[in-house]
Amino acid sequence: MIYSKSDSSIKIEDYIDSNVTKKVLSRQLGAVDISELERNDGLKKLIEFVQETFKVHFNGRDNKVLRKLEYITRDLRIPSRSGRNIANV
């Protein structure tokens, strides 16, 4: 959670959802089969990654912590629109 000056808590998860994630990654997701990504829970992993990345960057950049976020996307399969395996060429 992130706290504002008024001491009320704000959950990042309430603001960074699938729509925000798709906008943030729109260029990268242009060649991706989104429906297949959603079926294999890959979009959930990307949402979690964007949320955690935001949290790391909220109070300043910490590259060491950022590198540790690899665990979220390590086994992620990205299906392409063409059906070809473009991620692991």
N, C-alpha and C positions, 0 to 999 in steps of 0.2 A: 504494500500500500504506500501511497505517497500522501503526505500531509500538506495542506495549504496553511496560510497564515491564520485563517479562522479556526484552525485546529479540527476541521472536519476531514475525515478520511475520504480519499478518492481511490477507487479501484481502477487500475489501468485496464483490466479485463472488460470493464463496462464501456470503455471507449474504443479500444483497439479490438475490433471484431473481424469477421471475414471480409466485409466491405472495405474497411480501412487497409487490411493486409493486401487485398487485391489492388487497391490504388497505389500503395507504397511499392509493390512489386509488379506493377502493370507492365513495365517494359520486359522484365524477365519472364513473366507469365504469358507473354504474347505468343510463344511457341508451344505452350503447354496445353494438354488436354485437361481442362479444368474439371470436367465432370468425372473423369477417371481419377484425378487427384483427390477429389472429394470422396469418392467411393473407397479409396485405399487409405483414408484418414491422413493423407499427406498435407491437406490444407490445414488441418488441426495443428500439425507440427509447425507449419509455417506461421500460423497465427501465434502460437506460443513463442516462436523465435522472434517475431517482430515485437511482441509484448516485452520479452526479456531484454531485447536490444534497447528498447526505449527506456526501460528501467535503468540499465547500465549507463545510458547517456544523459539521463535526466539531470543529475547533479554534476556532470562533467564526464569526460571520456576516460575510461579505464580499459586500455587494450588487453591487459592480462585477464580481466574478468570476461571481456568480450570473446576472447579466444576459447574460453572454457564453455561457451555456449554451443560449441560444435556437437556436443552430445545430442542436442535436439534434432539436428538434421543429418547426423552421421549415416543412418540407414534409410534415408528418405529416397523413395523411387519417384522420379519425375517423368510422367508419361508425356511424350510429345504428341502434337496433333497429327504428325505424319506417321506415327507408330515406330519411328526409328529411335534407337537409343543414343540420343545426342549428348546426354550428360556424361556418359562414361566412354567416350570415344578414345 
